[in-house]
Amino acid sequence: MSEYQYYRFECLDGFLDSCQRHALRQISSSAEITATSFQV
């Protein structure tokens, strides 16, 4: 049996700029990154 973990982080008080999104992309190449969320 395999295990699947799902993580979603929301930005509640603003937006992620392109520099912040680029830093998150360095953490995970498969994540879905938007101006308001990071999802793996």
C-alpha distance matrix in Angstrom:
0.0 3.8 6.8 10.0 13.4 16.6 20.0 23.4 26.8 29.9 33.5 35.6 39.0 39.5 38.1 36.6 39.1 38.5 38.7 36.0 33.7 34.4 33.4 30.1 29.5 30.0 27.0 24.6 25.4 22.7 23.6 25.6 28.8 31.7 34.9 33.3 29.6 26.9 23.5 20.3
3.8 0.0 3.8 6.7 10.1 13.3 16.7 20.1 23.5 26.7 30.2 32.5 35.8 36.2 34.7 32.9 35.5 34.8 34.9 32.3 30.0 30.6 29.6 26.3 25.7 26.2 23.2 20.8 21.7 19.0 19.9 22.0 25.2 28.2 31.4 29.9 26.2 23.4 19.9 16.7
6.8 3.8 0.0 3.8 6.7 10.1 13.4 16.9 20.1 23.4 26.8 29.0 32.4 32.9 31.6 30.0 32.7 32.3 32.4 29.5 27.5 28.3 27.2 23.8 23.6 24.2 21.0 18.8 20.2 17.5 17.8 19.9 22.8 25.6 28.6 27.0 23.2 20.5 17.1 14.1
10.0 6.7 3.8 0.0 3.8 6.7 10.1 13.5 16.8 20.0 23.5 25.8 29.2 29.5 28.1 26.6 29.3 28.9 29.3 26.4 24.2 25.2 24.4 20.8 20.6 21.6 18.5 16.1 17.4 14.5 14.4 16.2 19.2 21.9 25.0 23.4 19.6 17.0 13.5 10.5
13.4 10.1 6.7 3.8 0.0 3.8 6.7 10.3 13.4 16.7 20.2 22.4 25.7 26.3 25.0 23.6 26.5 26.4 26.6 23.5 21.6 22.9 21.7 18.1 18.5 19.6 16.2 14.3 16.2 13.6 12.7 14.5 16.9 19.6 22.4 20.5 16.7 14.1 10.9 8.3
16.6 13.3 10.1 6.7 3.8 0.0 3.8 6.8 10.3 13.4 16.9 19.2 22.5 23.0 21.7 20.5 23.5 23.6 24.1 21.0 19.0 20.7 19.9 16.1 16.7 18.4 15.3 13.2 15.1 12.3 10.5 11.6 13.9 16.3 18.9 17.0 13.2 10.9 7.6 5.9
20.0 16.7 13.4 10.1 6.7 3.8 0.0 3.8 6.7 10.1 13.5 15.9 19.1 19.6 18.5 17.3 20.4 20.9 21.2 17.8 16.2 18.3 17.1 13.4 14.8 16.4 13.3 11.9 14.4 12.3 9.6 10.5 11.9 14.1 16.3 14.1 10.4 8.1 5.7 5.2
23.4 20.1 16.9 13.5 10.3 6.8 3.8 0.0 3.8 6.6 10.1 12.5 15.8 16.2 15.1 14.3 17.7 18.6 19.3 15.9 14.3 17.0 16.2 12.6 14.2 16.5 13.9 12.8 14.9 13.0 9.6 9.3 9.8 11.2 13.0 10.5 7.0 5.7 4.3 6.4
26.8 23.5 20.1 16.8 13.4 10.3 6.7 3.8 0.0 3.8 6.8 9.4 12.4 13.0 12.3 11.6 15.1 16.6 17.0 13.4 12.5 15.5 14.5 11.3 13.7 15.9 13.5 13.3 15.8 14.7 11.0 10.6 9.7 10.5 11.3 8.5 5.5 5.2 6.4 9.0
29.9 26.7 23.4 20.0 16.7 13.4 10.1 6.6 3.8 0.0 3.8 6.0 9.2 9.8 9.6 10.0 13.7 15.8 16.8 13.3 12.7 16.2 15.7 12.9 15.4 18.0 16.2 16.1 18.1 17.1 13.3 11.8 10.2 9.6 9.4 5.9 4.5 6.7 8.6 12.0
33.5 30.2 26.8 23.5 20.2 16.9 13.5 10.1 6.8 3.8 0.0 3.8 5.9 6.2 6.5 7.4 11.2 13.9 14.8 11.5 11.7 15.3 14.9 12.9 15.8 18.2 16.9 17.4 19.4 19.0 15.3 13.7 11.2 9.8 8.2 5.0 5.9 8.6 11.5 14.8
35.6 32.5 29.0 25.8 22.4 19.2 15.9 12.5 9.4 6.0 3.8 0.0 3.8 6.0 8.1 10.3 13.8 16.9 17.9 14.8 15.3 18.9 18.4 16.6 19.6 21.9 20.6 21.1 23.2 22.6 18.8 17.0 14.7 12.8 10.9 7.6 9.1 12.1 14.5 17.9
39.0 35.8 32.4 29.2 25.7 22.5 19.1 15.8 12.4 9.2 5.9 3.8 0.0 3.8 7.2 9.9 12.7 16.3 17.0 14.4 15.6 19.1 18.7 17.6 20.6 22.8 22.0 22.9 24.9 24.8 21.1 19.3 16.5 14.3 11.5 9.2 11.6 14.4 17.4 20.8
39.5 36.2 32.9 29.5 26.3 23.0 19.6 16.2 13.0 9.8 6.2 6.0 3.8 0.0 3.8 7.0 9.4 13.0 14.2 12.1 13.1 16.6 16.8 16.0 18.7 21.1 20.8 21.7 23.2 23.3 19.8 17.8 14.5 12.0 8.7 7.4 10.6 13.6 16.8 20.3
38.1 34.7 31.6 28.1 25.0 21.7 18.5 15.1 12.3 9.6 6.5 8.1 7.2 3.8 0.0 3.8 6.2 9.6 11.3 9.4 9.9 13.4 14.1 13.4 15.6 18.3 18.4 19.0 20.1 20.4 17.0 14.9 11.5 8.8 5.3 5.3 8.6 11.4 14.8 18.3
36.6 32.9 30.0 26.6 23.6 20.5 17.3 14.3 11.6 10.0 7.4 10.3 9.9 7.0 3.8 0.0 3.8 6.7 7.9 5.7 6.2 9.7 10.3 9.9 12.1 14.6 15.0 15.8 17.0 17.7 14.6 13.0 9.3 7.7 4.8 6.1 8.1 9.7 13.4 16.4
39.1 35.5 32.7 29.3 26.5 23.5 20.4 17.7 15.1 13.7 11.2 13.8 12.7 9.4 6.2 3.8 0.0 3.8 5.5 5.4 6.3 8.7 10.1 10.8 12.4 14.6 16.0 16.9 17.6 18.9 16.3 14.9 11.1 9.5 6.8 9.4 11.4 12.5 16.1 18.8
38.5 34.8 32.3 28.9 26.4 23.6 20.9 18.6 16.6 15.8 13.9 16.9 16.3 13.0 9.6 6.7 3.8 0.0 3.8 5.5 5.0 6.0 8.6 9.8 10.3 12.5 14.6 15.3 15.3 17.1 15.1 14.0 10.5 9.7 8.2 11.4 12.6 13.0 16.2 18.4
38.7 34.9 32.4 29.3 26.6 24.1 21.2 19.3 17.0 16.8 14.8 17.9 17.0 14.2 11.3 7.9 5.5 3.8 0.0 3.8 5.5 5.1 6.3 8.8 9.9 10.9 13.1 14.8 15.3 17.6 15.8 15.6 12.2 12.3 10.9 13.4 14.2 13.9 17.2 19.0
36.0 32.3 29.5 26.4 23.5 21.0 17.8 15.9 13.4 13.3 11.5 14.8 14.4 12.1 9.4 5.7 5.4 5.5 3.8 0.0 3.8 5.4 5.1 6.4 8.7 10.1 11.2 13.0 14.3 16.1 13.7 13.6 10.1 10.5 9.2 10.9 11.2 10.8 14.3 16.2
33.7 30.0 27.5 24.2 21.6 19.0 16.2 14.3 12.5 12.7 11.7 15.3 15.6 13.1 9.9 6.2 6.3 5.0 5.5 3.8 0.0 3.8 5.4 5.1 6.2 8.8 10.0 10.7 11.4 13.0 10.6 10.2 6.8 7.6 7.5 9.7 9.4 8.6 11.8 13.7
34.4 30.6 28.3 25.2 22.9 20.7 18.3 17.0 15.5 16.2 15.3 18.9 19.1 16.6 13.4 9.7 8.7 6.0 5.1 5.4 3.8 0.0 3.8 5.4 5.0 6.5 9.1 10.1 10.3 12.8 11.5 11.9 9.3 10.8 11.1 13.5 12.9 11.4 14.1 15.2
33.4 29.6 27.2 24.4 21.7 19.9 17.1 16.2 14.5 15.7 14.9 18.4 18.7 16.8 14.1 10.3 10.1 8.6 6.3 5.1 5.4 3.8 0.0 3.8 5.4 5.3 7.0 9.3 10.8 13.4 12.0 13.1 10.7 12.6 12.7 14.2 13.2 11.3 14.0 14.7
30.1 26.3 23.8 20.8 18.1 16.1 13.4 12.6 11.3 12.9 12.9 16.6 17.6 16.0 13.4 9.9 10.8 9.8 8.8 6.4 5.1 5.4 3.8 0.0 3.8 5.3 5.2 6.7 8.7 10.6 8.5 9.9 7.8 10.3 11.3 12.1 10.3 7.8 10.3 11.0
29.5 25.7 23.6 20.6 18.5 16.7 14.8 14.2 13.7 15.4 15.8 19.6 20.6 18.7 15.6 12.1 12.4 10.3 9.9 8.7 6.2 5.0 5.4 3.8 0.0 3.8 5.3 5.2 5.6 8.2 7.3 9.0 7.7 10.7 12.5 14.0 12.1 9.4 11.0 11.0
30.0 26.2 24.2 21.6 19.6 18.4 16.4 16.5 15.9 18.0 18.2 21.9 22.8 21.1 18.3 14.6 14.6 12.5 10.9 10.1 8.8 6.5 5.3 5.3 3.8 0.0 3.8 5.7 6.7 10.1 10.0 12.4 11.3 14.4 15.8 17.1 15.2 12.3 13.7 13.1
27.0 23.2 21.0 18.5 16.2 15.3 13.3 13.9 13.5 16.2 16.9 20.6 22.0 20.8 18.4 15.0 16.0 14.6 13.1 11.2 10.0 9.1 7.0 5.2 5.3 3.8 0.0 3.8 6.9 9.3 8.7 11.6 11.1 14.4 16.1 16.6 14.0 10.6 11.6 10.5
24.6 20.8 18.8 16.1 14.3 13.2 11.9 12.8 13.3 16.1 17.4 21.1 22.9 21.7 19.0 15.8 16.9 15.3 14.8 13.0 10.7 10.1 9.3 6.7 5.2 5.7 3.8 0.0 3.8 5.5 5.5 9.0 9.6 13.3 15.7 16.3 13.3 9.7 9.7 8.0
25.4 21.7 20.2 17.4 16.2 15.1 14.4 14.9 15.8 18.1 19.4 23.2 24.9 23.2 20.1 17.0 17.6 15.3 15.3 14.3 11.4 10.3 10.8 8.7 5.6 6.7 6.9 3.8 0.0 3.8 5.8 8.7 9.8 13.4 16.2 17.4 14.7 11.5 11.1 9.6
22.7 19.0 17.5 14.5 13.6 12.3 12.3 13.0 14.7 17.1 19.0 22.6 24.8 23.3 20.4 17.7 18.9 17.1 17.6 16.1 13.0 12.8 13.4 10.6 8.2 10.1 9.3 5.5 3.8 0.0 3.8 6.7 9.1 12.8 16.1 16.8 13.7 10.5 9.0 7.1
23.6 19.9 17.8 14.4 12.7 10.5 9.6 9.6 11.0 13.3 15.3 18.8 21.1 19.8 17.0 14.6 16.3 15.1 15.8 13.7 10.6 11.5 12.0 8.5 7.3 10.0 8.7 5.5 5.8 3.8 0.0 3.8 6.0 9.7 12.9 13.2 10.0 6.7 5.5 4.7
25.6 22.0 19.9 16.2 14.5 11.6 10.5 9.3 10.6 11.8 13.7 17.0 19.3 17.8 14.9 13.0 14.9 14.0 15.6 13.6 10.2 11.9 13.1 9.9 9.0 12.4 11.6 9.0 8.7 6.7 3.8 0.0 3.8 6.7 10.3 10.7 7.9 5.9 5.1 6.5
28.8 25.2 22.8 19.2 16.9 13.9 11.9 9.8 9.7 10.2 11.2 14.7 16.5 14.5 11.5 9.3 11.1 10.5 12.2 10.1 6.8 9.3 10.7 7.8 7.7 11.3 11.1 9.6 9.8 9.1 6.0 3.8 0.0 3.8 7.0 7.9 5.9 4.6 6.4 8.8
31.7 28.2 25.6 21.9 19.6 16.3 14.1 11.2 10.5 9.6 9.8 12.8 14.3 12.0 8.8 7.7 9.5 9.7 12.3 10.5 7.6 10.8 12.6 10.3 10.7 14.4 14.4 13.3 13.4 12.8 9.7 6.7 3.8 0.0 3.8 5.3 5.2 6.5 8.7 11.9
34.9 31.4 28.6 25.0 22.4 18.9 16.3 13.0 11.3 9.4 8.2 10.9 11.5 8.7 5.3 4.8 6.8 8.2 10.9 9.2 7.5 11.1 12.7 11.3 12.5 15.8 16.1 15.7 16.2 16.1 12.9 10.3 7.0 3.8 0.0 3.8 6.1 8.5 11.5 14.9
33.3 29.9 27.0 23.4 20.5 17.0 14.1 10.5 8.5 5.9 5.0 7.6 9.2 7.4 5.3 6.1 9.4 11.4 13.4 10.9 9.7 13.5 14.2 12.1 14.0 17.1 16.6 16.3 17.4 16.8 13.2 10.7 7.9 5.3 3.8 0.0 3.8 7.3 10.2 13.8
29.6 26.2 23.2 19.6 16.7 13.2 10.4 7.0 5.5 4.5 5.9 9.1 11.6 10.6 8.6 8.1 11.4 12.6 14.2 11.2 9.4 12.9 13.2 10.3 12.1 15.2 14.0 13.3 14.7 13.7 10.0 7.9 5.9 5.2 6.1 3.8 0.0 3.8 6.4 10.1
26.9 23.4 20.5 17.0 14.1 10.9 8.1 5.7 5.2 6.7 8.6 12.1 14.4 13.6 11.4 9.7 12.5 13.0 13.9 10.8 8.6 11.4 11.3 7.8 9.4 12.3 10.6 9.7 11.5 10.5 6.7 5.9 4.6 6.5 8.5 7.3 3.8 0.0 3.8 6.9
23.5 19.9 17.1 13.5 10.9 7.6 5.7 4.3 6.4 8.6 11.5 14.5 17.4 16.8 14.8 13.4 16.1 16.2 17.2 14.3 11.8 14.1 14.0 10.3 11.0 13.7 11.6 9.7 11.1 9.0 5.5 5.1 6.4 8.7 11.5 10.2 6.4 3.8 0.0 3.8
20.3 16.7 14.1 10.5 8.3 5.9 5.2 6.4 9.0 12.0 14.8 17.9 20.8 20.3 18.3 16.4 18.8 18.4 19.0 16.2 13.7 15.2 14.7 11.0 11.0 13.1 10.5 8.0 9.6 7.1 4.7 6.5 8.8 11.9 14.9 13.8 10.1 6.9 3.8 0.0
